[in-house]
Amino acid sequence: MTKFIFITGGVVSGLGKGILAASTGALVKARGKRVSMLKFDPYFNIDAGTMSPYQHGEVFVLKDGTETDLDLGHYERFLDQDLTGLSNVTSGQIYSSVISKERKGEYLGATVQMIPHVTNEIKNAIYRLAEQSKADVLVVEIGGTVGDIEGLPFLEAIRQVRLDLKGKGAFYIHTTLVPFLETSGEQKTKPTQHSVRELRSIGIQPDVIVCRSKTPMTHAMRDKVALFCDVGIEGVISLPDLDSIYRVPLFLEEAGFGHILSEFLGYKGEPDLRKWEELSLILSEQKPVLKIGIVGKYVGMKDTYISVIEALKHAALENRADLKIQWIAADKLDEEENFRSLLELDGVIVPGGFDRRGVEGKISAIKIVRENNIPFLGLCLGMQCAVIEFARNVCGLKGANSTEFDPDTPYPVIDLMKGQREIRKKGGTMRLGAYPCRVTPGSKAREAYGLDLVWERHRHRYEVNNDYLDLLGKNGLIVSGTYAKQGLAEIIELPDHPWFVGSQFHPEFTSRPGKPNPLFNFFVKACKRRANENWKN
Ligand code: GLN
């Protein structure tokens, strides 16, 4: 029988509910249990694939090609476990399934309603994943904030789960914000009280309240929340801002949350927290700082490139370095000063992206890093830009481009594949998910991976045009990874550069703390070598 842990949020969004959910999963896993995770997103998009990263942050891609909410990235990283599309369910999926069942006559005779038809569909999603994953524990996070109209059916559904289970095996955690008022110099619990009242009016009594705040709460404050919200004081957990999200599991364990989980799970042993303890130790070490530039379109919006940043952090921890990430706005890159600042960096990443904005700036930045031996990692669009730059400036193909940005380019070095050209629908139609990549013996990529065959995740329409591979190769840009079945270039590199590698896939999606993705790991190694040399000089 699967047990369920439900996580809701109140007061404001952006509290790190996803990290809390992921950490909860990790603490359950540390107790030897089989865990799976589910995120409900109360928006009408069928998946996150059609949403702007401006509004919603990164689109995380699962192995099976599902385009999901970025929290799924946290889940996979904290659990060190691959998830499937069953783990991200949106209102769009729920409603479209109810309506299609209605048309098929599956509810024949009934008036189709929010309760029970929509709520049953939501519960089906929960029970389906529980069954398929054979999880001992399923952690379910409800996106949004208590009080949002669109979230109500989900809250009603999770309330019913406790009833379905006859009161046993369902556990509710509510996350809130405890703000600090500068003027009076104190933390305020009133928003938490209101939020819990709202939750209780829907019929959900939280078992645990996790209070997010800048600094730790006092015992008296926790006591107040306990009294007003009808939760024992041990169930009021203060989670202040920490210097790394990878400290959260251990922090929660030590704050007594682990003990509460053990009781709920009927677990008597000691949890295995070695991995989190090791990470915490490395985080606390004194380490050299590497300056890494990210040349992107959405500058300063960390959520847009969250997996890239996390993958960098994993690689930095592995190489015992700290990071100073410098955001470089690709569309402002023509200013000379910006170019000069690139030379001071230890490494540069050009991440993925869509549409032409900023592309010329990315290409110019790549020219600088290529010519100045600055370590470079190109991710998807970043790799495509590297091919364009090389074609133009080394192979002499003036005006070379991707047909995404210049449909009339004389040298379409990046182009649509046949199968993609005919597609009109936008949702879920890119080359998505994990594909096998054969890594070329003797290449830098092969050295990094230490394997001949790797699986990495994709999210793009355009590909390197094979008609130009010979010319690129003759001039020194080699293909060091291919998807053999269709003869597609998956990794490119410059053998004569300290580290100049680009991948058509997104290696950031498979990086985990303690197990950095090899391309990130070796990129950071190269950055550290460059930093060391600069310090010597
Ligand atoms: N826009 C490019 C393509 O569709 C790259 C996509 C990406 O970087 N994820 O191929």
Residues whose N, C-alpha, C, O or C-beta is under 5 A from the ligand:
A	BS01	LIG	G352 G353 F354 D355 L379 C380 L381 R459 H460 R461 Y462
